[in-house]
Amino acid sequence: MSSKQYFDEVASQWDEMREGFFSEAVREKAISVANVKSGRLAADIGAGSGFVTEGLIQKGLKVIAVDQSEAMLAQMRQKFAGRDDIDYRVGEAETLPLADATVDYVFANMYLHHVESPAAATKEMVRVLKPGGKLVITDMDEHAFEFLRTEQHDRWMGFRREDVERWFAEAGLRHVRTDCADEECCAESTGGDEQARVSVFVAYGEKSRAHAP
Ligand SMILES: C[S@@+](CC[C@H](N)C(=O)[O-])C[C@H]1O[C@@H](n2cnc3c(N)ncnc32)[C@H](O)[C@@H]1O
């Protein structure tokens, strides 16, 4: 089963699943690290059913929500029906459906560990940031819970923070830093014999005002 098929399949249950995995503390941390300003435009990459998007529109931002899964975006459309501050776009990590230098912020929560090349996906997210724009990624620290790969379609078993910092720097970001998101991602294997508790990091960087696309 492909990652897209997996997320299409779980889309209608994702909100409930997500609540079991991690809490609103993750998005609060991501949003506070970016110091977002009302009225600005953000992209939520790997938006799923709109967990981060919801936090952003509550702060008065407009959001372009991108995901490979039409079913996830359909959940979002249903949840936020009638709002005109969200633009839904089906798209892939390597070729985001956004023009160069168009958004003030890019957020990606629990997305990076699903993509084929985290370094290339990071570069692509930086491409769409305006000069001075901010990238904030929240994801799991490196772990050894194999069942997250076999049962939940994770591709990467979390990340070392120094690798994420390097990808940010190589993509041309400055003021790069990582920190604890003060949250753990929790999951139980389907057999109930293993329980994962993995710390979550927040990674931050700013695109230089003189950044060449
Ligand atoms: C674990 S979910 C997280 C969803 C949401 N950000 C949240 O916090 O609830 C990962 C999301 O990333 C999307 N995704 C995974 N790989 C992708 C890719 N290569 N391109 C675009 N979206 C992808 C999935 O479809 C899924 O909706």
PDBQT file of the ligand as one rigid body, heavy atoms in Angstrom, charges set to zero:
ROOT
HETATM    1  C1  LIG A 301       0.889  12.029   9.959  1.00  0.00    +0.000 C 
HETATM    2  S1  LIG A 301      -0.124  12.938   8.880  1.00  0.00    +0.000 S 
HETATM    3  C2  LIG A 301      -0.078  14.561   9.646  1.00  0.00    +0.000 C 
HETATM    4  C3  LIG A 301      -1.249  15.406   9.214  1.00  0.00    +0.000 C 
HETATM    5  C4  LIG A 301      -1.311  16.782   9.883  1.00  0.00    +0.000 C 
HETATM    6  N1  LIG A 301      -0.157  17.598   9.573  1.00  0.00    +0.000 N 
HETATM    7  C5  LIG A 301      -1.511  16.662  11.382  1.00  0.00    +0.000 C 
HETATM    8  O1  LIG A 301      -0.667  17.155  12.128  1.00  0.00    +0.000 OA
HETATM    9  O2  LIG A 301      -2.524  16.086  11.806  1.00  0.00    +0.000 OA
HETATM   10  C6  LIG A 301       0.944  13.159   7.460  1.00  0.00    +0.000 C 
HETATM   11  C7  LIG A 301       0.256  13.825   6.269  1.00  0.00    +0.000 C 
HETATM   12  O3  LIG A 301       1.248  14.077   5.275  1.00  0.00    +0.000 OA
HETATM   13  C8  LIG A 301       0.745  13.707   4.009  1.00  0.00    +0.000 C 
HETATM   14  N2  LIG A 301       1.881  13.307   3.173  1.00  0.00    +0.000 N 
HETATM   15  C9  LIG A 301       2.714  12.264   3.392  1.00  0.00    +0.000 A 
HETATM   16  N3  LIG A 301       3.644  12.173   2.424  1.00  0.00    +0.000 NA
HETATM   17  C10 LIG A 301       3.375  13.176   1.549  1.00  0.00    +0.000 A 
HETATM   18  C11 LIG A 301       3.982  13.605   0.334  1.00  0.00    +0.000 A 
HETATM   19  N4  LIG A 301       5.036  12.971  -0.172  1.00  0.00    +0.000 N 
HETATM   20  N5  LIG A 301       3.452  14.675  -0.301  1.00  0.00    +0.000 NA
HETATM   21  C12 LIG A 301       2.379  15.325   0.223  1.00  0.00    +0.000 A 
HETATM   22  N6  LIG A 301       1.757  14.965   1.367  1.00  0.00    +0.000 NA
HETATM   23  C13 LIG A 301       2.256  13.900   2.034  1.00  0.00    +0.000 A 
HETATM   24  C14 LIG A 301      -0.209  12.551   4.289  1.00  0.00    +0.000 C 
HETATM   25  O4  LIG A 301      -1.159  12.360   3.256  1.00  0.00    +0.000 OA
HETATM   26  C15 LIG A 301      -0.802  12.947   5.624  1.00  0.00    +0.000 C 
HETATM   27  O5  LIG A 301      -2.001  13.661   5.475  1.00  0.00    +0.000 OA
ENDROOT
TORSDOF 0
